[in-house]
């Protein structure tokens, strides 16, 4: 379905790279772009994210809705990687972003790839809700949030989710993908440090210089001069993560009734495999009987909500337990068994020592007459 749209034309790739270097990467530290990390960032924006969206996200979404003739609204379209991937299949796309340089790069990409069904819009964060309401009052079929919610403030995030639900047509779908889950042990998205994303704002900023990510550690040197609100917003723009709490507050306690894909589908598993951390979180959900969709146990959230409530029989089934946690639990059970075996062996040794001790033998001999007398009295009583 999608392989034929992978860009293999070296001239096209060169033109897209040149366009992004002249726009999106224009204000980057040029020395950074020559490092291995910088080169990987360029490759990701030029073709890797586009390929990932094309190979994994598009067919995943296409299983839920026929893309032919559909309108798609993308919030946080960035340099147009996911926009271009979907532009092959839908009727029309409107993409919105707050970064003018990213949009300039996206426009150049669409020109190189010769798309005429994409409209890109620059909008300030504070005007996003009003602009979308005005431009899409008639509704849309698909709304795509590709790696965007984690970069919004909490208020922006909840407003965005609520607005998306409001703008969807009756059978429309909301696609949330490539969004890091806040409820994980390691911040694999931004700082690459364990627990960093869970720290309070001031502690996050002070600890950031421990990050192994090139260039990240020096981003909060001005933290002492910033207000807590500005510092928090700065951290959010880098990306912290989202969790089930956001969707419950924005869509209601029963949001799971509208969830038609949970990130355990083969299209997503072939992209993001299940890790030990995810299985431990899933085990915690189940052990504590938490009423939380298992979609929110994944280290990266990939969710599809359908506007119309679906029958319970059509909800995505609970995924099979992955072998990693089985091994973990087996080791845990083995540890308990070994511990009990050691305790039993200790008790047996203690009993053996008692039976073999001279004190016990002497006491047993001295007690023998009393036992015989007790037996005689018992016999006479009967």
C-alpha positions in Angstrom: 0.0 0.0 0.0 2.7 2.5 1.0 6.1 1.2 -0.1 5.7 2.7 -3.5 5.6 6.2 -2.0 9.0 6.0 -0.3 11.1 8.7 -1.8 14.2 7.1 -3.4 14.9 9.8 -5.9 18.3 11.2 -4.7 17.6 14.5 -6.4 14.3 15.0 -4.5 16.0 14.0 -1.2 18.7 16.5 -1.8 16.2 19.3 -2.6 14.2 18.5 0.6 17.4 18.6 2.7 18.6 21.9 1.1 15.2 23.4 1.8 15.2 22.3 5.4 18.7 23.6 6.0 17.7 26.9 4.6 14.6 27.2 6.7 14.0 24.9 9.7 17.7 24.4 10.5 18.7 28.0 9.6 19.0 29.2 13.2 20.5 25.9 14.6 24.0 25.9 15.9 25.8 25.1 12.6 28.6 23.3 14.5 26.0 21.0 16.1 24.7 20.0 12.7 28.1 18.6 11.8 28.1 16.3 14.8 26.7 12.7 14.6 23.6 13.8 16.6 23.1 16.8 14.3 23.4 14.6 11.1 20.9 12.2 12.5 18.5 15.0 13.3 18.7 16.2 9.6 18.1 12.6 8.3 15.1 12.3 10.7 13.5 15.4 9.3 14.4 14.8 5.6 13.1 11.3 5.3 13.1 9.0 8.4 10.0 10.4 10.0 8.2 10.5 6.6 9.1 6.8 6.1 8.0 5.8 9.6 4.6 7.5 9.1 4.2 5.9 5.7 5.1 2.4 6.8 3.4 2.3 10.2 1.0 5.1 10.9 -0.8 5.4 7.6 -1.7 1.6 7.4 -2.6 1.6 11.1 -5.1 4.5 10.5 -6.3 3.0 7.3 -7.5 -0.1 9.2 -10.0 2.1 11.1 -11.2 4.3 8.2 -11.1 4.4 4.4 -8.8 7.4 3.7 -10.2 8.0 0.2 -12.0 11.3 0.0 -11.4 12.2 3.6 -10.4 15.6 5.1 -7.5 15.6 7.5 -6.5 18.3 10.0 -3.0 18.1 11.5 -2.1 20.1 14.5 1.7 20.5 14.9 2.6 19.6 11.3 6.2 20.7 11.7 8.4 20.1 8.7 5.6 18.1 7.0 6.9 14.5 7.4 3.6 13.0 8.5 1.6 15.5 6.4 3.3 14.3 3.2 2.8 10.7 4.2 -1.0 11.1 4.5 -1.2 13.5 1.5 -0.9 10.5 -0.8 -4.2 9.1 0.4 -6.6 11.7 1.7 -8.5 14.3 -0.3 -7.3 17.4 1.6 -5.0 18.3 4.5 -4.8 21.4 6.6 -1.7 21.6 8.7 -1.1 24.0 11.5 2.1 24.9 13.4 3.5 27.6 15.7 7.0 27.5 14.1 7.3 29.6 10.9 10.6 28.1 9.9 9.3 24.6 10.2 6.3 25.5 8.0 8.6 27.1 5.4 10.5 23.8 5.3 7.1 21.9 5.0 6.0 24.1 2.1 9.2 23.4 0.3 8.7 19.7 0.9 5.2 19.8 -0.5 6.5 21.6 -3.6 9.3 19.1 -4.2 6.9 16.2 -3.8 4.3 18.0 -6.0 1.3 17.9 -3.6 -1.5 20.3 -4.4 -4.0 19.1 -1.7 -2.1 20.5 1.3 -2.7 23.9 3.0 -0.3 25.0 5.7 -1.1 27.6 8.3 1.1 29.5 10.8 -0.7 30.2 14.1 0.3 31.5 17.5 -0.4 29.1 20.4 -2.9 31.5 22.1 -4.8 31.8 18.8 -4.9 28.1 17.9 -8.3 27.2 19.3 -10.1 30.2 17.8 -8.4 29.8 14.4 -9.4 26.1 14.2 -13.0 26.8 15.3 -13.3 29.4 12.6 -11.6 27.5 9.8 -13.2 24.1 10.4 -16.7 24.9 11.7 -18.1 22.3 9.2 -16.1 19.5 10.8 -13.3 17.2 9.6 -13.0 13.4 9.2 -9.5 12.8 10.7 -7.5 14.9 13.2 -3.8 14.0 13.5 -1.7 14.8 16.5 1.7 13.4 15.6 4.3 14.0 18.3 2.7 17.2 19.5 0.8 16.9 22.8 4.0 16.4 24.8 5.2 19.9 23.6 2.1 21.7 24.9 1.4 23.2 28.3 -1.2 21.3 30.3 -3.8 23.9 29.5 -3.0 23.9 25.8 -3.1 20.1 25.7 -6.5 19.8 27.3 -7.9 22.6 25.1 -6.5 20.9 22.0 -8.0 17.4 22.9 -11.4 18.9 23.7 -11.4 21.0 20.5 -10.4 18.0 18.4 -13.3 16.1 19.7 -15.6 19.0 19.1 -14.5 19.4 15.4 -14.7 15.8 14.4 -17.5 14.6 12.2 -19.9 12.1 13.8 -17.8 9.1 12.7 -14.5 10.9 12.7 -11.3 9.7 14.3 -8.7 11.4 16.5 -5.2 10.0 15.9 -2.6 10.5 18.6 0.8 9.0 17.8 4.5 9.2 18.7 3.7 10.8 22.1 5.9 9.8 25.0 4.0 8.4 28.0 4.6 10.4 31.1 4.2 7.3 33.3 7.5 5.6 32.5 10.8 5.2 34.3 13.1 6.7 31.6 12.7 9.9 29.6 13.6 8.4 26.3 12.2 11.5 24.4 14.2 14.5 25.7 16.8 14.2 28.5 17.5 10.5 28.1 17.7 10.3 31.9 15.7 8.0 34.3 12.8 9.8 36.1 13.8 13.2 34.7 10.4 13.9 33.2 8.7 13.2 36.5 10.7 15.8 38.5 9.1 19.1 39.6 10.0 22.1 37.4 12.9 23.6 39.5 14.5 20.3 40.1 14.2 19.3 36.4 16.0 22.5 35.4 18.8 22.1 37.9 19.4 18.4 37.1 19.2 18.8 33.3 23.0 19.3 32.9 23.4 15.6 33.8 21.7 14.7 30.5 23.9 12.8 27.9 21.9 14.4 25.1 24.2 16.8 23.2 23.3 20.4 23.7 20.4 19.8 26.1 22.3 20.2 29.4 23.0 23.9 28.8 19.5 24.9 27.9 18.4 25.9 31.5 21.4 28.0 32.6 19.1 31.0 32.8 16.5 29.1 35.0 17.1 31.2 38.1 16.1 34.3 36.3 12.8 32.8 34.9 9.5 32.6 36.7 8.2 29.2 37.5 5.5 29.5 34.8 8.0 30.5 32.1 10.5 27.8 33.1 7.7 25.2 33.1 6.6 26.3 29.6 10.2 26.1 28.4 10.5 22.5 29.6 7.1 21.6 28.0 8.3 22.9 24.7 11.2 20.5 24.8 8.6 17.7 25.6 7.7 16.0 28.9 5.0 13.5 28.0 1.3 12.9 28.3 -0.7 10.3 30.3 -4.2 8.9 30.7 -5.0 11.7 33.1 -4.9 14.2 30.2 -7.5 12.2 28.2 -9.7 11.5 31.2 -9.9 15.2 32.1 -10.4 16.3 28.5 -12.8 13.6 27.2 -14.3 12.2 30.4 -13.9 9.1 32.6 -15.3 6.8 29.9 -12.8 7.9 27.2 -11.8 4.3 26.8 -15.1 3.5 25.2 -14.1 5.4 22.2 -10.6 3.9 21.9 -10.5 1.7 18.7 -6.7 1.2 18.5 -4.3 1.1 21.5 -0.8 0.8 20.1 -0.6 -3.0 20.4 -1.5 -3.5 16.7 1.0 -5.1 14.5 1.6 -1.9 12.5 2.8 -0.2 15.7 4.5 -3.2 17.3 6.7 -3.5 14.2 7.7 0.1 14.8 7.9 0.3 18.6 8.5 -3.1 20.3 7.3 -3.8 23.9 9.9 -3.2 26.6 10.4 -4.5 30.1 9.4 -1.1 31.5 6.1 -1.2 29.7 5.3 -4.7 30.9 6.1 -3.7 34.5 3.7 -0.8 34.2 1.0 -3.1 32.6 1.5 -5.6 35.5 1.1 -2.7 38.0 -2.2 -1.6 36.3 -3.6 -5.2 36.4 -2.3 -5.9 40.0 -3.9 -2.7 41.3 -7.1 -3.3 39.2 -6.8 0.2 37.8 -9.5 1.2 35.3 -7.0 2.4 32.7 -6.9 1.3 29.1 -3.7 -0.8 28.5 -2.8 1.7 25.7 -1.4 3.9 28.5 1.1 1.2 29.6 3.1 1.7 26.4 6.3 3.8 26.5 5.0 5.8 23.5 1.3 6.5 23.2 -0.3 5.5 19.9 -4.1 6.0 20.2 -7.0 6.2 17.8 -10.4 7.5 19.2 -13.6 7.3 17.2 -16.1 10.0 17.8 -19.1 7.6 17.8 -19.2 5.2 20.8 -18.4 1.7 19.6 -19.9 -1.6 20.9 -17.8 -3.2 23.6 -17.4 -6.2 21.3 -15.5 -4.0 18.8 -13.1 -2.5 21.3 -9.5 -3.5 20.8 -8.8 -6.7 22.7 -6.3 -6.8 25.5 -3.0 -7.6 24.1 -1.3 -10.9 25.0 1.3 -10.7 27.7 4.7 -10.3 26.3 7.4 -12.9 27.3 9.6 -10.4 29.1 7.3 -10.0 32.0 6.7 -13.7 32.2 10.5 -14.2 32.6 10.5 -11.4 35.2 7.6 -12.9 37.2 9.1 -16.4 36.9 12.3 -15.1 38.4 10.2 -13.4 41.2 8.3 -16.7 41.9 11.6 -18.7 41.8 13.1 -16.3 44.3 10.1 -16.8 46.7 10.3 -20.6 46.3 14.0 -20.6 47.0 13.5 -18.3 50.0 10.8 -20.7 51.4 13.0 -23.7 50.7 15.9 -22.1 52.6 13.6 -21.3 55.6 12.3 -24.9 55.6 15.9 -26.2 55.5 16.8 -24.0 58.4 13.8 -25.2 60.4 14.7 -28.8 59.7 18.3 -28.2 60.8 17.1 -26.5 64.0 14.8 -29.5 64.7 17.6 -32.0 64.0 19.9 -30.1 66.3 17.3 -30.1 69.1 16.7 -33.8 68.7 20.4 -34.6 68.7 21.3 -32.4 71.7 22.2 -34.0 75.0 19.9 -31.6 76.8 16.9 -32.9 74.8 17.9 -36.5 75.3 18.3 -36.0 79.1 14.9 -34.2 79.3 13.3 -36.9 77.3 14.7 -39.6 79.7 13.6 -37.6 82.8 10.1 -37.1 81.4 9.6 -40.8 80.5 8.2 -41.8 84.0 5.7 -38.9 84.0 4.5 -39.9 80.5 3.9 -43.5 81.7 2.0 -42.3 84.8 -0.1 -40.1 82.6 -0.9 -43.0 80.3 -1.9 -45.2 83.3 -4.2 -42.6 84.8 -5.8 -42.1 81.4 -6.4 -45.8 81.0 -8.0 -46.1 84.5 -10.2 -43.1 83.8 -11.7 -44.8 80.8 
